[in-house]
Structures are given as structure tokens and as C-alpha cells.
Amino acid sequence: MKKLILVASALVITATACKKDKTTTTASTTTTASTGTKTTYNGAVKAIIDASCAGCHGASSNDGAYYNYATVKASVAIIIQDMDSGKMPKGASKLSATQISSVKQWQADGLLEQ
């Protein structure tokens, strides 16, 4: 009986001690707890903003200018809100879940430029 309890205890300890590595895949970057790789503006977000936002929100825009790292970083909360709601990009298809998740992951990873 003692052996059965010992084996059962060992199995419980082993099962609770082993945790699956948490991995999130984005457009061009993978964030993994074990590797520490993070989504960056230049690595993933810039291409999304350039293709989907900069046409209307360029440097001369009066309605939110998203033309470089600093301007996108400063407005990331509203950008995500507008992407999630489908409000933006105006007159175009809603961004894919992968694109939106890349921007969200960039924010979660600390809004790194490179």
C-alpha cells in the first residue's frame, strides 16, 4: 500500500511540475516563454500599418498620423480598438485575426521598435 501511495504521489508531483511551453505565433515573430523572442514594430507591425493605415494616416494626416514607430506607439490603444471593431481600415476589409493579434502581441511585449 505504501508503494502505491508513493507512486501516486510521484505521478501527481510530476504532472503538476511539468507545464507546457506557452507559444504565440504572429505574422513574423514568435513569442515563447522559453526563447524570449518578442514581436517588434520593425519585425511585424510596420508592414501592417504601412499597408493598411498609412494611406489615410500618413505624415500629413489631421486625423491621426501613423507614419513611424513613435506615432504608432503613441496611438496603439486606439489603433487596436479601431482594428478590433472593424472601424478601420475605413473602406477596406477588416484586418485578419493574425494581423490584429500581431499588433496586440507587440503591445503585450512592450512596444519594442527592433
C-alpha positions in Angstrom: 0.0 0.0 0.0 2.9 2.4 0.8 4.3 1.8 -2.7 1.0 2.6 -4.3 0.8 5.9 -2.3 4.4 6.7 -3.2 3.9 6.1 -6.9 0.6 8.1 -6.9 2.3 11.0 -5.2 5.2 10.9 -7.6 2.8 11.0 -10.6 0.9 13.9 -9.1 4.1 15.9 -8.4 5.4 15.1 -11.9 2.1 16.1 -13.6 1.9 19.4 -11.8 5.6 20.3 -12.1 5.6 19.9 -15.9 4.0 22.8 -17.7 3.6 23.1 -21.4 5.6 25.9 -23.0 3.3 28.7 -23.9 3.8 29.8 -27.5 2.0 32.5 -29.5 2.6 32.8 -33.3 2.2 36.1 -35.0 2.8 37.4 -38.5 6.6 37.3 -38.5 7.6 36.7 -34.9 7.0 34.0 -32.3 6.9 34.8 -28.6 7.8 31.8 -26.5 8.3 31.7 -22.8 11.5 29.7 -23.2 13.1 31.7 -26.0 12.1 35.2 -25.0 11.6 36.3 -28.7 9.3 39.3 -28.9 7.2 40.9 -31.5 8.7 44.2 -32.7 7.5 47.2 -34.7 10.0 46.7 -37.4 9.6 42.9 -37.4 5.8 42.7 -37.7 3.8 45.8 -37.1 5.3 48.3 -39.5 4.3 46.3 -42.6 0.7 46.1 -41.3 0.5 49.8 -40.6 2.2 50.7 -43.9 -0.2 48.5 -45.9 -3.4 49.2 -44.0 -3.2 52.6 -42.3 -0.6 54.9 -43.8 -2.6 55.7 -47.0 -5.0 57.8 -44.9 -3.0 58.3 -41.7 0.3 59.4 -43.3 2.5 62.2 -42.0 0.2 65.0 -43.3 -3.0 63.5 -41.8 -5.1 65.6 -39.5 -6.9 62.5 -38.2 -4.1 60.5 -36.5 -0.8 60.2 -38.2 0.7 56.7 -38.1 3.8 57.1 -40.2 6.6 55.9 -37.9 7.4 54.0 -34.7 6.8 56.9 -32.3 3.4 57.9 -33.8 2.2 54.3 -33.9 3.4 53.6 -30.4 1.7 56.7 -29.0 -1.6 55.6 -30.6 -1.5 51.9 -30.2 -4.5 51.6 -27.9 -6.9 53.4 -30.4 -5.3 51.6 -33.3 -6.1 48.2 -31.7 -9.6 49.4 -30.7 -10.4 50.5 -34.3 -8.9 47.3 -35.8 -10.9 45.1 -33.4 -14.2 46.9 -34.1 -13.7 46.8 -37.9 -13.9 50.6 -37.9 -10.5 50.7 -39.6 -9.3 50.5 -42.2 -12.2 52.6 -43.5 -13.4 51.5 -46.9 -11.4 48.2 -46.8 -11.8 44.7 -45.5 -11.3 44.2 -41.8 -7.7 43.1 -41.0 -7.2 39.4 -40.4 -7.1 38.0 -37.0 -3.4 37.3 -37.4 -2.7 40.9 -38.3 -4.7 42.2 -35.3 -3.1 39.7 -33.0 0.4 40.8 -34.2 -0.3 44.4 -33.1 -1.8 43.2 -29.8 1.2 40.9 -29.2 3.6 43.9 -29.9 1.8 45.9 -27.2 1.9 43.0 -24.8 5.7 42.5 -25.5 6.4 46.1 -24.5 6.1 48.1 -27.8 9.7 47.4 -28.9 11.0 49.0 -32.0 13.6 46.4 -33.0 
